[in-house]
Amino acid sequence: MDRALTSRFDTLSTLSPNRYRHRSSLTITRRFAPAIVCAKRSPIDGVSDELNLIASQNLDQAPARRRARSAFVDLQLQLDHCLFKKAPIGIRTEEWYERNSKGEEIFCKSWLPKIGDEIKAAVCFCHGYGSTCTFFFDGIAKQIAGSGYGVYAIDHPGFGLSDGLHGHIPSFDDLAENAIDQFTKMKGRPELRNLPRFLLGQSMGGAVALKIHLKEPQAWDGLILAAPMCKISEDVKPPPLVLKALILMSTLFPKAKLFPKRDLSEFFFRDPSKRKLCEYDVICYDDQTRLKTAVELLNATRDIEMQVDKVSLPLLILHGDADKVTDPTVSKFLHEHAISQDKALKLYPGGYHCILEGDTDENIFTVINDIVAWLDARVAPKSGLKHRQRKPYIRKLYGRNSEKRCSRTLSNYFCYPKIPNVPWSGAKTRPYDLNDESMDIVVIQILEYNGSAVVAMVGKNCFAIASDRRLGVQLQTIATDFQRISKIHDHLFIGLSGLATDVQTLYQRLVFRHKLYQLREERDMKPETFASLVSAILYEKRFGPFLCQPVIAGLGDDNKPFICTMDSIGAKELAKDFVVSGTASESLYGACEAMYKPDMEAEELFETISQALLSSVDRDCLSGWGGHVYVVTPNEVKERILKGRMD
């Protein structure tokens, strides 16, 4: 038994019966808990007493871990490990901190090829339990970056240099959500624009990577898992009865280090000399597992085990066949049941858990070379066209028939081939070559996928807002009564053009935020305030934006009309006459410019906005089927339905 824990028991046993009887159970818990969370690190051979003193300090909080890492960072480069000794020269590294949604500082690091080398793709790494991206993975990342890839990694909250109680995972889902948020920011960096993005996860990081994929199935181009924690081996679990008791105790003492600990170092590293180097990774969490952390890991593996049939990305699984920490048979199960059409499983004979850093030098580089070869095969040019390369000439589906040079990449559009002399209905299934200049490419922006037309116009102490009623999927009409304009309160309306699903999602979020404002402030939101709220919500999601463009209209102080529109990331455009959005915006601008005049009364305003809307949607094949008009004055709201062309 730990010496500190024994001393606490001795202290309690020497209390007099009377004193013990009058102490509450809560008081005993407070005296008992500190003994549970204290642990002392063994001295590291070959380093100074000063460094040993730093390493032996309490590293539960991030500032202490950061000081320890700073003290040992130079020593790491001198270690006798192939990843450090044979690191490529000229790799560019960057370290920074990002604040997550909970206000925690998350450590981020990148490794880029040397100056002048083109970046082939981005690889985002999720580290394993207790680990960090600053020690062994630093050498792994340099090897991958030396092959032309941009490598990005974070330390999960509670691990490495990120904020949070050391080794504590309050929620595995929150861990995955944090990784999604940070990787989304990284994918938006200029050097990664239009490049393929791959996830790399090791051990527990493999479970995090799988969770990320299951939460956003279409956001990545491939998934690499090294000894993934899809299921914890029965050899390292406590007996079932003990496990049930610990799960129950985790609700009372979530941060307590009571989960039974076994010395698993011999199961992690096959090479004893590399196992010895682990003690220099001073910010690695190697104490007893906290109760809540253990329960979250067990629940996460059960959840992933039930959803392996939803894994659809191109998949590479790497596992040592002698791994006794995470079960290789579960990797086989994942490989067999994943629905991905592009999947591979590599089992390394005699390999332990840490095949990327704990095996022989030859085997380590074999695994890394397998990763690089798999990546190269999936970013290599196909038919002479690089991934997401720009097509010189494209033709929009709607509007003028002339071909235009487009500055956007094909990845931002839905693309279909239009083969000469072949009907449109058959073109989708025909094989085609994007390098064939005789072939026309029909391109549709995502914002134009459903079609829309929204306009707001100002009158004398009143405003009008109108939209079309068609919901389509490109040229196919799905519904003729789609609601694009919504009332926030009697003097405030919003119209949303763009992707119909995002329109509904954003509207629900805005209604929730406005009701919350009403409860707190006991008043309705002013139009200017509401516009700022919409802008903030859109900008918050700028790396994965809502694909819609709002038009806001309302009556403010002294019944003064307010109108504005904004793009999908919240950049506002204020106006004193009219604003438009949607696929018919070009024709709406022309019609409104011709028909608008200042200080119109309500009825004249209705006639003007109705004529502008109907004449504009007649010139746009993706919107139409009548219109929906609201005219709002200080005293009333008039709602009218317009009948237009039904074709």
Buried (B, 14 or more C-beta within 10 A) or exposed (E): EBEBEEEBEEEEEEEEEEEEEEEEEEEBEEEBBEBBBBBEBEBBEEBEEEBBEBBBEEBBEBEBBBBBBEBBEEBBEEBEBBBBEBBBEEBEEEEEBBEBEEEBBBBBBBBBBEEEBEBBBBBBBBBBBBBBBBBBBBBBBBBBBBBBBBBBBBBBBBBBBBBBBBBBBBEBBBBBBBBBBBBBBBBEEEEBEBBBBBBBBBBBBBBBBBBBBBEBEEBBBBBBBBBBBBBBBEEBBBEEEEBEEBBEBBEEBBBBBBBBEEEBBEBBBBBEEBBBBBBBBBBBBBBBBBBBBBBBBBBBBEBBBEBBEBBBBBBBBBBBBBBBBBBBEBBBBBBEEBEBEBBBBBBBEEBBBBBBBBBBBEBBBBBBEBBBEBBBEBBEEEEEBBBBBBBEEBBBBBBEEEEEEBEEEBEBBBBBBBBEEEEEEEBEEEEBEBEEEEBBBBBBBBBBBBBBBBBBBBBBBBBBBBBBBBBBEBEEBEEBEBBBBBBBEBBBBBBBBBBBEBBBBBBEBBBEBBEEBEEEEEEBBBBBBBBBBBBEBBBEBBEEBBBBBBBBBBBBEEEEBBBBBBBBBBEBEEBEEBBBBBBBBBBBBEBBEEBBEEEBEBEEBBEBBBBBBBBBBBBBBBBBBBBBBBBBBEEEEBEEEBEBEEE
